[in-house]
Amino acid sequence: MSKRAVLEVIALDTEDAVAAQAGGADRLELVTEMAADGLTPSPATVAAIRAAVDIDLRVMLRLADGFAAGDVRRLVRVAGELRAAGADQFVLGFLDADGAVDLAAVEQVVEALDGCPWTFHRAIDRAADRHALRKQLADLPGLDTYLTAGSATGVDAGLPTLVAEAGHDGEPGYGQRILVGGGLRLEHVPKLRSAGIDGFHIGGAARPDGWRGPVSAEAVAEWRAMLDGPAA
């Protein structure tokens, strides 16, 4: 019997968080500014959501659109402020101008997290060499997840890559959970589950009215039911 899949839902505020938990989400990714694909929320928002729900929260560390780290000292300072507000899990990922991982920036931020679990986000889908990136990050403390669609354009194009990477489970650089997100639809789930993938991340799919509307507990529950059904 396959283990229960993790369902992570993007939350912008406490209303989203409460609805996602009610629908059966295991974890939330906390962001703001989805027009920029998700930036760091305020410490006050993180504290309010932490007080409203009791599931895991992963907080985005990203100060501007794109995948450059920008002001790393500011990122480190913001990470400390978020930890003081109750954050204990994070999401980050930085590339240099050539599409390689910005290892110096990642290492500085991870050092400030002091062992907190974290996800390397979809910057991997923009990397010049996914395999090299995984190898470079393999031993960083706290890294337990890659959020990826398998392709910069989304899951439709990335399915073969996701299935192939799931087959490397346990190899150096491939010990982290694959959390699939980015154009993910319910119809993708059976193939991903049959490949052994057990992490799923939804944003717009949890919002029937789009990003201007809140998370729907009913929409999240539909995903929960699909993930808890028999793997294809």
Secondary structure, 3 states (H helix, E strand, C coil): CCCCCEEEEEECCHHHHHHHHHHCCCEEEECECHHHCCECCCHHHHHHHHHHCCCEEEEECCCCCCCCCCCHHHHHHHHHHHHHCCCCCEEECCECCCCCECHHHHHHHHHHHCCCCEEECHHHHHCCCHHHHHHHHCCCCCEEEEEECCCCCCHHHHHHHHHHHHCCCCCCCCCCEEEECCCCCHHHHHHHHHCCCCEEEECHHHCCCHHHCCCCHHHHHHHHHHHHCCCC
